Amino acid sequence: MDPSPVPPPTVDASSDSTASILTAETDSGVRAVEPMEAVEPPLPRRYEDLGRIARGGAGDVRRVRDLLFGRVLAMKVLRWEHVQNPRMRARFISEIELTARLQHPGIIPVHERGQFDDGRPWFTMQEVRGRTFDAVIAELYGAAGPTGFGPTPSGWTFRRAVDAFARITQAVAYAHGEGILHRDLKPMNLMVGEQGEAFVMDWGLARRIGDPLPSEPDDDDAIHEGDGGDEGGLTRHGEVLGTPTYMPPEQAGGEHAMHGKPSDVYALGAILYQLLAGRPPYRGSGLAIWRQVLAGPPIPVAEAARGGPALPRELVAICERAMQRDPAARYPDAAALGREVLDWLDGARRREQARLALAEAAALLPEIAELRARAREITARARRLMEAVRPYDPVEVKRPAWALEDEASRIAQDAVLREAALLQAAHGALILDPELPEAHALLADRHCDELVAAERARRHEDAARAEAMLRTHDRGRHAAILRGDGALSLVTDPEGAEVLLCRFAARDRRLVAEPVRHLGRAPIREAVLPRGSYLLVISAPGRAEVRLPVCIERGAHWDGTPPGETGPRILSLPLLHALGPDDCFVPAGYADIGGDPEAPDSLPARRVWIDAFVLRRFPVTNGEYLAFLNALLGEGREEEALACVPRTAHGMAEARDERPLFGREAGGRFMLAVDEAGARLASEWPVASIDWYAALSYARWLSAQTGLPWRLPNELEREKAARGVDGRAYPWGDYPDATFACVLESHAGVPMRVAADSYPADESPYGVRGLSGNSRDWCCNVWRREGPAIVGERVLVDEASPGDPEHRAVRGGGWSSALPFARAAGRFGLLPGIRRATVGLRVARSLTANMDPR
C-alpha cells in the first residue's frame, strides 16, 4: 500500500476518551469532578449537576443525579463549539442511537436522551466506577518480574486481565452480530469496573455494516484526499479517523470500503499485543505511528516482550493471527477471536486447578525424603547392633536389632504409600491439564531414576517400561538420557597407550567382548559412546596388557574418578615383570555389588570403590597344594603340614577321626590319594576339603616363597573379579546355563570335580576362570550379615585374625551345588575350622599405585 497520497489521521477528533463515562481512579482515590461552568439553558429539572467528569473532543461528560430515581448517572453533552457543525452533530446523534441499540452487559446502557434549547443534544447513561484497561496493563507490568506476573496491589493477575479481555471481545462480538463496527477500539476505550465488569466504551466512530459511504463537508476533524464537497454524511472515502496505534492498515490507508469486522479484530489483537508485551504495537507521535502502520507490521510480540515473563504460546498465536495485514487472514469476527481466548482461559483455569492439586501433593516430597532418611538411619543402627550378634545367639539378643528393622520397614512402607499418593496426584493433574509441565517433570524424573536403576540392575523388562514412560513425560530435560549416549575419558601411565574398544554382545546366551574400533592413544577425552558394557584392552611397550571393563550409562561420563577426588584417575599399567602368566590384574574402580535377589544371601545393591589387585586365574590345584605340603615337610614343619592336609570329615578341625585325602609315600612325602567317593584325586583338580586356617597357611607360604604379598581375597574383590563393573549375574553374563560352569546340573552321571582349566566359558571380564563352578573359595574376611567393612564408598581389605572364632566368608559355586548357588553375588559363611568337599582357595595380592607388588 502506497502511503504517499493518504492523509494523516484525525486522532481522537470525534470520539471522547473512556474517562468521559466512568469515574477513573487515581493514586489518591476517585477523580474529582470539575465545577460546573455556566450552562444556559439549565439541565432538565430531573437532573442535578454534580460537575464535569471529563472533556472529550466531541462532548463533555458530567456527573448528574437523577432526582426521579435517586441515582447518579453520567450525562454526555455535545460541546458548545460543535452546535453549528452538522457533521459533529450527526456523529453525536449516531453515537446515541447506536449505543442505545446495543443491549449487552459489556456496553454501557443509555437511559434517556434530549436536547437543550440551544440545540445541544445530550444523553444519560450508567456511571461506572473503575479504571481503564491501559491502567490495568500498566499496573500488571509494574508488578511483573522476569519469572512471571505477580498479583498487583489491587489484585490483578495476568489471567484475570485475559479474562477481562475475553469479555470485551464478547461485547464487540455482540455488536458485530447487530451489524455494528466500533472502529476505535483501544485500551483507553475499555474499562473494568470495581465489581469486575468489563465495558467497551466510546461508540462515536461506530457505523453500521453496509451503510453507504457518502462524502461529507470538510472540517477540522476530517482530513481526506480528493476535492472537498458539501455532501452530508458521517464518513468519506479517504478519511482517516481513529487512533493509529491500534488502527488496522486498511483504516490507516483510508480504504473505508475494506472496513469490516476483521478491522475491529485487528484492533482487539493490538490490545492483546499490549497485554502480552506491556507496550503498544507501535510507539511514537501520532503521525509517526501512522506512517509505521502503513509501512508494515510491528515487531513480533514475543520479541517485544523479551526480558519479561514467559508468554503463553497460544495467546501469542492468537495475537499474531488477529493482527495479520490481510483482513482475510484474520479471524472473521470478534466472536471467533473470543472463542479462542476463552478456550485458552478454560485451559488456564484447568491448569491452575491441576497445579493446585499437584502443589498440595508435592508438599509430600520433603516428608518422603525425611522418611527414607529415617529408614536408612534406623537400618544402619540395626546393622550396627547385628554386628555384635553371632548367628547362634538366642532370640533375646537379636530382638533389639529386629525391632529396629521392623521400625525401618514400617517407615519405608509409609514413604512408599506417600510416594504413591504423589504419583496419583500427578496423574490426576494431567487429567485436568494433559500438558501440565510440572506434572510431566515430576513423572519424568521418577521414570528416569527407575530407568537408570533398572539398567544398572540388568532388569531389562523394567528398563524398557521405564524408558517408554520417560519418553511419554519428558519435555526435553532428559534428552541426553533418552539418547542413551555417554562419554569416556582415560588417562594412562605411561601416556600414549593404545586402547582397543570392545563391546560386550550376547552370543549364545553369553556376553562376548567383540572388537569395535581403536580409540587411539591415551589420554582420551570425553569420547562419546552409546550406553552399554565395554571392555578396553590397553597396551603399551614394556607393560602388561590390561583388561578394563567399563559401563557407559545414559548421559553419564566415565572417567574412573575415585571417591573424594576430582578429575580422571591415572591408570598405571603394570610392568611386565609385575604379573605372572596366570596373574589377572583387576584395575581400581567402582563396581556394582549385591542387588541380586536370586543369589543366596546377596548383599543390598551398592556401588563401591575397590582398589587394584591381582587374582590368580585358576584356583589352587591339588598339585600346587601337594607341593606346599611337601615344602613344609622339607622345612621341618610336619605338624603344620598335617594340620593343612585335606580331610574327609565335615566337622571341626579338632576331631581326630577324619580320613586324610592325601596319602604318604614310604619316605613320608605326601601324595594324592582318593576323594570321599573313592575316586583317585587328579593333580589338575582344584584342592578342596581344607579349612580356612589351611588356606591362610598356603597363602602365607606362597608369599614367602615368591616375595609377593599373596593373601586370600576379600569377598567383594572376588565378586568384582567375577562380575566386572556391569553387575552381571555370572562371569559370562546373565543367563543361567550349566553348560558354562561345573555345577550339579553339568553332569550326566555322578557329579565330580574337574580340571581347573575346564569350562572356558566360566571366565570373567578380567580373564579369571572357574569363579562360578567347580570349587568355592575361602575369603580373608569375617562373614557378616551386612558384608565387609566399607568406609565411605571404599572397600577395606582387612584379613581376619586366625584367633577370631567367627564365620569366614566363602564365595563361588561348587561342582555339587545347584546352578542358582553359582550366582556371583551369592554368599556363604563357614566356621574357619569346617571342611567342605566343595571349598578350596585361590590367592590374591594388592598392587601399589606404580604397580610394584606390596
SEMARBA-113399 format. One line per field, with one value per residue (C-alpha): x, z, y; residue number from 1. Coordinates in steps of 0.05 Angstrom, whole numbers, plus 5000, padded with zeros to 4 digits. Layout:
BEGIN
px	(X;...)
pz	(Z;...)
py	(Y;...)
i	(NUM;...)
This chain:
BEGIN
px	(5000;5029;5022;5040;4970;4938;4926;4947;4895;4850;4868;4810;4777;4708;4709;4715;4762;4736;4741;4681;4634;4669;4699;4773;4814;4877;4931;4892;4824;4768;4779;4747;4695;4705;4657;4600;4612;4552;4502;4445;4392;4399;4395;4327;4294;4300;4376;4422;4490;4547;4604;4643;4679;4718;4724;4729;4737;4662;4629;4633;4614;4582;4562;4488;4439;4374;4324;4268;4303;4355;4414;4479;4488;4536;4509;4545;4532;4555;4606;4586;4633;4602;4529;4531;4573;4525;4578;4595;4522;4506;4561;4538;4466;4492;4531;4467;4426;4478;4495;4422;4412;4466;4437;4496;4526;4593;4563;4540;4464;4432;4377;4350;4365;4345;4365;4377;4342;4407;4406;4459;4438;4451;4441;4449;4479;4504;4563;4613;4669;4731;4793;4815;4845;4911;4917;4906;4961;5009;4997;5004;5072;5093;5086;5116;5183;5224;5194;5121;5065;5052;4986;4984;4967;4895;4893;4902;4935;4952;4898;4846;4866;4859;4790;4770;4796;4755;4692;4710;4714;4645;4616;4647;4622;4552;4559;4583;4523;4480;4516;4556;4631;4666;4725;4762;4779;4838;4856;4834;4764;4757;4744;4737;4690;4701;4659;4699;4654;4686;4658;4670;4663;4660;4619;4628;4662;4618;4577;4530;4559;4535;4515;4531;4594;4573;4621;4616;4639;4709;4721;4777;4764;4767;4828;4815;4841;4805;4764;4720;4646;4584;4550;4525;4542;4588;4647;4680;4729;4799;4782;4826;4794;4815;4876;4936;4970;4912;4887;4886;4925;4862;4836;4903;4904;4835;4807;4739;4709;4752;4727;4692;4690;4763;4782;4756;4791;4857;4846;4829;4893;4932;4902;4922;4992;4997;4973;5025;5084;5068;5074;5032;5048;5075;5106;5119;5079;5012;5037;5100;5057;5010;5069;5094;5026;5026;5098;5090;5073;5101;5158;5135;5101;5148;5208;5174;5163;5234;5262;5194;5152;5145;5085;5033;5047;4973;4958;5018;4989;4920;4950;4991;4931;4887;4939;4951;4958;4909;4838;4821;4877;4849;4793;4728;4697;4706;4665;4717;4773;4737;4725;4800;4815;4761;4790;4857;4825;4789;4855;4888;4834;4842;4918;4910;4867;4917;4976;4939;4926;4998;5026;4987;5015;5085;5085;5095;5164;5201;5163;5181;5255;5254;5220;5271;5328;5299;5291;5364;5388;5348;5371;5443;5431;5402;5462;5510;5473;5475;5550;5557;5508;5532;5487;5477;5459;5389;5329;5333;5400;5375;5308;5331;5360;5298;5255;5296;5290;5215;5211;5253;5208;5145;5175;5198;5128;5099;5146;5123;5050;5062;5100;5043;4996;5043;5045;4969;4963;5010;4968;4905;4934;4947;4874;4856;4912;4945;5004;5018;5095;5104;5067;5105;5171;5155;5137;5196;5245;5216;5218;5288;5311;5274;5307;5378;5366;5335;5391;5443;5408;5401;5325;5314;5238;5233;5283;5243;5179;5213;5243;5175;5144;5202;5192;5118;5131;5198;5195;5269;5305;5324;5342;5413;5387;5339;5392;5429;5498;5552;5625;5691;5757;5820;5889;5945;6015;6053;6018;6006;5979;5938;5865;5823;5748;5708;5634;5601;5549;5503;5524;5492;5469;5539;5568;5627;5675;5676;5725;5692;5749;5813;5800;5871;5925;5914;5897;5827;5780;5704;5697;5623;5598;5528;5507;5529;5581;5651;5720;5781;5843;5902;5973;6040;6112;6143;6075;6027;5964;5906;5833;5790;5715;5674;5599;5575;5509;5458;5481;5540;5614;5660;5729;5749;5750;5758;5712;5731;5775;5764;5786;5803;5845;5911;5911;5982;5996;6034;6105;6114;6152;6098;6050;6059;6029;5966;5960;5897;5901;5836;5844;5819;5749;5676;5636;5563;5559;5499;5429;5415;5351;5362;5431;5435;5445;5462;5481;5438;5455;5512;5566;5634;5705;5755;5829;5872;5891;5914;5875;5903;5869;5855;5842;5899;5902;5916;5985;6002;5976;6016;6079;6061;6053;6118;6154;6130;6158;6224;6226;6213;6142;6108;6056;6034;6032;5989;5940;5934;5922;5853;5808;5740;5706;5658;5665;5712;5787;5798;5764;5818;5778;5779;5810;5865;5853;5927;5969;6042;6099;6148;6195;6140;6125;6052;6019;5950;5901;5827;5770;5708;5674;5735;5757;5832;5849;5877;5933;5896;5833;5822;5842;5783;5765;5812;5793;5805;5868;5899;5880;5912;5975;5982;5976;6028;6075;6067;6081;6145;6166;6154;6167;6098;6043;5996;5934;5863;5816;5765;5696;5679;5744;5723;5653;5682;5730;5671;5621;5664;5631;5564;5531;5523;5496;5550;5620;5594;5531;5461;5436;5439;5463;5500;5539;5581;5605;5619;5557;5510;5469;5531;5540;5501;5524;5556;5579;5653;5709;5743;5808;5815;5821;5757;5695;5729;5661;5666;5712;5704;5716;5786;5803;5794;5768;5723;5690;5620;5634;5680;5704;5688;5740;5755;5758;5801;5746;5698;5628;5579;5508;5520;5583;5655;5676;5664;5686;5651;5650;5717;5722;5772;5813;5827;5846;5812;5856;5868;5845;5778;5725;5673;5649;5691;5663;5661;5646;5631;5593;5612;5613;5559;5515;5456;5465;5429;5484;5535;5510;5567;5531;5518;5549;5563;5594;5631;5666;5741;5753;5700;5719;5675;5687;5668;5711;5783;5822;5853;5901;5902;5950;5947;5988;6016;5998;6062;6045;6102;6078;6068)
pz	(5000;4979;5037;4999;4977;5042;5090;5163;5211;5255;5324;5373;5338;5340;5400;5473;5519;5562;5622;5594;5621;5681;5744;5736;5797;5815;5866;5916;5901;5853;5805;5829;5783;5755;5778;5730;5684;5665;5625;5591;5589;5653;5657;5655;5723;5732;5739;5788;5761;5803;5760;5698;5698;5633;5569;5502;5430;5416;5482;5556;5606;5671;5733;5748;5800;5773;5822;5797;5816;5865;5826;5799;5724;5671;5622;5556;5523;5454;5465;5452;5393;5354;5359;5290;5259;5223;5217;5291;5310;5265;5295;5365;5348;5314;5378;5419;5372;5362;5436;5455;5405;5437;5497;5526;5595;5566;5535;5578;5572;5551;5598;5567;5512;5498;5471;5505;5479;5445;5404;5441;5445;5508;5535;5602;5617;5675;5712;5727;5777;5754;5712;5640;5612;5596;5670;5688;5639;5667;5738;5717;5686;5744;5788;5737;5744;5694;5720;5720;5736;5810;5835;5833;5895;5871;5859;5784;5753;5681;5675;5705;5654;5598;5626;5622;5551;5533;5560;5519;5456;5473;5476;5408;5382;5403;5365;5304;5310;5309;5247;5281;5278;5333;5292;5352;5399;5444;5518;5536;5509;5551;5625;5682;5740;5814;5813;5756;5699;5631;5584;5513;5512;5462;5402;5370;5308;5303;5240;5214;5167;5096;5105;5044;5048;5026;5027;5076;5082;5103;5174;5223;5246;5179;5135;5069;4999;4938;4927;4980;4975;5011;5015;5083;5119;5170;5131;5065;5023;5041;5110;5166;5235;5297;5339;5295;5348;5345;5275;5222;5158;5115;5163;5165;5090;5084;5050;5082;5033;5065;5135;5166;5226;5214;5224;5296;5303;5286;5339;5390;5370;5382;5451;5465;5439;5493;5545;5524;5514;5564;5507;5446;5378;5353;5392;5376;5357;5322;5251;5261;5285;5226;5179;5215;5208;5134;5126;5157;5217;5286;5315;5335;5403;5430;5413;5442;5507;5512;5581;5613;5637;5590;5544;5532;5461;5448;5463;5421;5362;5373;5374;5311;5272;5295;5271;5201;5149;5103;5133;5103;5143;5209;5250;5213;5272;5346;5364;5331;5366;5433;5427;5422;5481;5521;5502;5529;5592;5602;5595;5642;5694;5689;5693;5757;5787;5766;5793;5859;5865;5846;5894;5952;5934;5922;5995;6009;5977;6039;6081;6034;6035;6111;6119;6073;6110;6177;6149;6126;6193;6233;6186;6198;6273;6266;6227;6279;6332;6290;6281;6354;6348;6330;6284;6341;6394;6424;6402;6463;6439;6368;6387;6394;6324;6297;6329;6293;6227;6235;6250;6189;6147;6171;6157;6088;6073;6095;6047;5991;6006;6006;5941;5911;5932;5900;5834;5836;5844;5786;5741;5766;5749;5679;5672;5687;5642;5597;5584;5655;5654;5729;5729;5669;5701;5766;5729;5682;5740;5773;5709;5695;5763;5750;5682;5709;5768;5725;5674;5729;5760;5690;5696;5622;5622;5677;5640;5575;5612;5648;5583;5549;5607;5607;5533;5547;5601;5584;5554;5537;5604;5599;5524;5538;5579;5524;5470;5511;5498;5549;5548;5568;5589;5602;5625;5629;5656;5612;5563;5492;5509;5454;5471;5435;5447;5452;5467;5504;5460;5474;5434;5451;5518;5536;5536;5489;5482;5408;5380;5356;5339;5364;5407;5394;5444;5515;5541;5514;5530;5531;5475;5460;5465;5464;5531;5544;5573;5543;5551;5539;5521;5537;5517;5518;5508;5570;5605;5616;5575;5617;5610;5636;5636;5636;5637;5599;5628;5598;5599;5644;5638;5658;5679;5735;5788;5858;5914;5943;5883;5821;5750;5716;5754;5721;5704;5717;5672;5708;5688;5651;5709;5759;5734;5725;5666;5706;5745;5727;5740;5766;5759;5813;5803;5821;5816;5828;5882;5912;5890;5863;5895;5864;5895;5964;6018;5967;5996;5981;5916;5924;5882;5916;5901;5903;5897;5845;5860;5826;5828;5804;5740;5770;5840;5875;5848;5883;5850;5875;5944;5947;5932;5991;6040;6019;6024;6096;6109;6079;6126;6186;6196;6194;6247;6208;6144;6177;6201;6130;6096;6063;6103;6093;6157;6155;6229;6269;6258;6328;6311;6301;6266;6198;6140;6103;6029;6014;6028;6045;6010;6044;6053;6087;6029;6015;5952;5922;5945;5934;5950;5992;5936;5926;5862;5850;5860;5799;5807;5760;5802;5850;5920;5969;6037;6072;6127;6128;6170;6118;6062;6101;6113;6038;6021;6072;6048;5975;5995;6030;5970;5917;5955;5934;5983;5967;6011;6009;5970;6004;5985;5949;5910;5887;5869;5827;5794;5775;5753;5725;5732;5698;5753;5713;5749;5726;5699;5629;5633;5660;5630;5677;5639;5667;5602;5622;5692;5731;5775;5796;5732;5688;5698;5663;5717;5785;5796;5809;5807;5741;5719;5738;5665;5645;5625;5589;5587;5662;5652;5679;5643;5674;5649;5716;5708;5749;5793;5787;5789;5807;5874;5922;5953;6024;6032;6081;6117;6172;6147;6169;6150;6126;6088;6094;6121;6074;6093;6051;5986;5993;6010;6066;6052;6122;6138;6196;6254;6259;6331;6313;6321;6275;6209;6147;6080;6025;5952;5887;5862;5871;5830;5873;5883;5840;5788;5829;5881;5828;5820;5831;5886;5926;5996;6045;6114;6148;6214;6200;6223;6178;6116;6055;5993;5951;5986;5967;5955;5906;5922;5912;5924;5924;5879;5894;5850;5809;5800;5843;5886;5960)
py	(5000;5067;5115;5178;5201;5182;5240;5234;5210;5251;5228;5224;5283;5255;5209;5221;5184;5129;5174;5211;5157;5129;5154;5137;5121;5160;5146;5187;5159;5176;5233;5297;5327;5397;5451;5465;5523;5566;5526;5561;5536;5495;5419;5387;5392;5317;5323;5357;5375;5347;5373;5353;5286;5294;5334;5300;5321;5319;5327;5339;5285;5308;5271;5283;5259;5230;5261;5216;5152;5178;5151;5181;5178;5204;5256;5267;5334;5358;5413;5486;5495;5437;5460;5490;5434;5386;5332;5331;5335;5277;5236;5251;5231;5168;5151;5158;5115;5060;5056;5053;4997;4954;4918;4879;4874;4897;4961;5020;5026;5092;5115;5179;5229;5300;5368;5435;5497;5518;5455;5414;5340;5301;5231;5197;5131;5089;5116;5061;5069;5033;5042;5039;4976;5010;5029;4955;4934;4986;4963;4890;4902;4945;4883;4834;4801;4761;4696;4715;4762;4770;4796;4873;4914;4917;4841;4838;4777;4762;4710;4758;4811;4760;4742;4816;4819;4758;4792;4853;4810;4783;4853;4870;4804;4823;4889;4852;4807;4870;4894;4949;4963;5002;5028;5058;5001;5016;5003;5074;5060;4997;4996;4949;4965;4956;4892;4861;4886;4898;4951;4974;5050;5108;5086;5155;5127;5066;5053;5001;4949;4960;5033;5075;5117;5186;5244;5299;5371;5385;5406;5410;5340;5304;5301;5266;5261;5288;5350;5379;5376;5395;5328;5308;5244;5214;5186;5194;5152;5174;5200;5171;5173;5135;5120;5100;5056;5006;5021;4966;4981;4988;5042;5077;5077;5108;5046;5051;5003;4950;4964;4905;4860;4840;4913;4911;4843;4876;4929;4875;4840;4904;4909;4837;4855;4908;4860;4809;4856;4911;4962;4982;4952;5019;5076;5148;5210;5204;5218;5175;5117;5126;5121;5058;5025;5038;5015;4946;4903;4917;4876;4806;4806;4753;4798;4859;4821;4795;4801;4798;4739;4680;4687;4633;4610;4601;4675;4696;4657;4687;4758;4745;4720;4777;4828;4800;4854;4820;4824;4756;4724;4749;4719;4734;4770;4783;4721;4675;4712;4709;4634;4621;4666;4631;4563;4586;4612;4546;4511;4562;4550;4476;4485;4527;4472;4420;4460;4469;4395;4379;4431;4401;4333;4359;4381;4307;4307;4333;4283;4226;4246;4251;4183;4150;4183;4159;4088;4088;4114;4063;4007;4028;4026;3956;3933;3961;3922;3859;3866;3847;3789;3719;3676;3626;3678;3670;3710;3755;3781;3793;3823;3897;3896;3862;3916;3969;3931;3927;4001;4018;3973;4009;4077;4055;4029;4096;4131;4085;4100;4175;4170;4131;4187;4237;4199;4191;4266;4278;4233;4267;4334;4310;4291;4364;4390;4339;4386;4409;4417;4407;4340;4315;4338;4301;4237;4243;4249;4188;4146;4170;4144;4079;4071;4082;4035;3981;3983;3981;3921;3889;3885;3893;3890;3942;3985;3981;4000;4059;4084;4083;4122;4172;4185;4198;4250;4282;4351;4356;4357;4283;4285;4262;4203;4183;4188;4136;4164;4173;4193;4162;4194;4154;4176;4124;4119;4117;4163;4140;4071;4040;4030;3978;3986;3921;3917;3860;3829;3770;3709;3641;3669;3693;3763;3763;3822;3838;3890;3954;4002;4031;4092;4116;4132;4156;4206;4201;4259;4250;4201;4194;4123;4092;4066;3994;3949;3953;3923;3967;3928;3973;3960;3997;3975;3944;3939;3882;3884;3909;3889;3947;3935;4000;4011;4072;4096;4142;4214;4196;4209;4152;4176;4129;4184;4155;4177;4245;4263;4304;4290;4225;4175;4157;4083;4057;3998;3942;3928;3863;3832;3852;3799;3725;3686;3668;3733;3771;3846;3878;3954;4000;4028;4026;3962;3945;3892;3856;3871;3801;3774;3705;3697;3666;3719;3773;3840;3901;3934;3983;4016;4013;4030;3972;3985;3949;3877;3814;3749;3683;3659;3590;3563;3528;3457;3391;3390;3460;3445;3379;3419;3465;3407;3374;3441;3446;3376;3398;3457;3411;3436;3368;3385;3446;3405;3351;3405;3430;3362;3357;3311;3278;3299;3357;3371;3413;3411;3384;3318;3264;3210;3245;3208;3247;3252;3257;3195;3189;3154;3108;3166;3207;3255;3269;3242;3245;3191;3183;3230;3219;3180;3135;3169;3180;3254;3289;3340;3389;3389;3447;3429;3422;3396;3445;3493;3568;3561;3515;3564;3621;3579;3565;3640;3659;3603;3626;3698;3677;3634;3687;3752;3776;3794;3737;3731;3706;3753;3797;3772;3837;3834;3765;3789;3845;3797;3754;3807;3862;3930;3920;3879;3815;3754;3705;3716;3701;3744;3738;3673;3613;3551;3490;3485;3544;3522;3459;3453;3398;3402;3398;3323;3268;3219;3228;3299;3309;3359;3372;3403;3476;3497;3462;3502;3560;3596;3606;3665;3736;3802;3802;3732;3696;3625;3580;3633;3602;3528;3470;3496;3552;3598;3616;3692;3731;3769;3750;3735;3789;3796;3867;3848;3870;3938;3997;4066;4119;4082;4046;3972;3958;3895;3870;3799;3763;3743;3667;3671;3701;3645;3679;3652;3666;3687;3635;3654;3617;3557;3485;3421;3390;3452;3474;3529;3584;3578;3595;3667;3716;3755;3692;3690;3634;3631;3575;3570;3573;3501;3470;3430;3420;3379;3440;3492;3507;3571;3618;3674;3749;3807;3882;3928;3997;4056;4047;3974;3948;3890;3902)
i	(1;2;3;4;5;6;7;8;9;10;11;12;13;14;15;16;17;18;19;20;21;22;23;24;25;26;27;28;29;30;31;32;33;34;35;36;37;38;39;40;41;42;43;44;45;46;47;48;49;50;51;52;53;54;55;56;57;58;59;60;61;62;63;64;65;66;67;68;69;70;71;72;73;74;75;76;77;78;79;80;81;82;83;84;85;86;87;88;89;90;91;92;93;94;95;96;97;98;99;100;101;102;103;104;105;106;107;108;109;110;111;112;113;114;115;116;117;118;119;120;121;122;123;124;125;126;127;128;129;130;131;132;133;134;135;136;137;138;139;140;141;142;143;144;145;146;147;148;149;150;151;152;153;154;155;156;157;158;159;160;161;162;163;164;165;166;167;168;169;170;171;172;173;174;175;176;177;178;179;180;181;182;183;184;185;186;187;188;189;190;191;192;193;194;195;196;197;198;199;200;201;202;203;204;205;206;207;208;209;210;211;212;213;214;215;216;217;218;219;220;221;222;223;224;225;226;227;228;229;230;231;232;233;234;235;236;237;238;239;240;241;242;243;244;245;246;247;248;249;250;251;252;253;254;255;256;257;258;259;260;261;262;263;264;265;266;267;268;269;270;271;272;273;274;275;276;277;278;279;280;281;282;283;284;285;286;287;288;289;290;291;292;293;294;295;296;297;298;299;300;301;302;303;304;305;306;307;308;309;310;311;312;313;314;315;316;317;318;319;320;321;322;323;324;325;326;327;328;329;330;331;332;333;334;335;336;337;338;339;340;341;342;343;344;345;346;347;348;349;350;351;352;353;354;355;356;357;358;359;360;361;362;363;364;365;366;367;368;369;370;371;372;373;374;375;376;377;378;379;380;381;382;383;384;385;386;387;388;389;390;391;392;393;394;395;396;397;398;399;400;401;402;403;404;405;406;407;408;409;410;411;412;413;414;415;416;417;418;419;420;421;422;423;424;425;426;427;428;429;430;431;432;433;434;435;436;437;438;439;440;441;442;443;444;445;446;447;448;449;450;451;452;453;454;455;456;457;458;459;460;461;462;463;464;465;466;467;468;469;470;471;472;473;474;475;476;477;478;479;480;481;482;483;484;485;486;487;488;489;490;491;492;493;494;495;496;497;498;499;500;501;502;503;504;505;506;507;508;509;510;511;512;513;514;515;516;517;518;519;520;521;522;523;524;525;526;527;528;529;530;531;532;533;534;535;536;537;538;539;540;541;542;543;544;545;546;547;548;549;550;551;552;553;554;555;556;557;558;559;560;561;562;563;564;565;566;567;568;569;570;571;572;573;574;575;576;577;578;579;580;581;582;583;584;585;586;587;588;589;590;591;592;593;594;595;596;597;598;599;600;601;602;603;604;605;606;607;608;609;610;611;612;613;614;615;616;617;618;619;620;621;622;623;624;625;626;627;628;629;630;631;632;633;634;635;636;637;638;639;640;641;642;643;644;645;646;647;648;649;650;651;652;653;654;655;656;657;658;659;660;661;662;663;664;665;666;667;668;669;670;671;672;673;674;675;676;677;678;679;680;681;682;683;684;685;686;687;688;689;690;691;692;693;694;695;696;697;698;699;700;701;702;703;704;705;706;707;708;709;710;711;712;713;714;715;716;717;718;719;720;721;722;723;724;725;726;727;728;729;730;731;732;733;734;735;736;737;738;739;740;741;742;743;744;745;746;747;748;749;750;751;752;753;754;755;756;757;758;759;760;761;762;763;764;765;766;767;768;769;770;771;772;773;774;775;776;777;778;779;780;781;782;783;784;785;786;787;788;789;790;791;792;793;794;795;796;797;798;799;800;801;802;803;804;805;806;807;808;809;810;811;812;813;814;815;816;817;818;819;820;821;822;823;824;825;826;827;828;829;830;831;832;833;834;835;836;837;838;839;840;841;842;843;844;845;846;847;848;849;850;851;852;853;854)
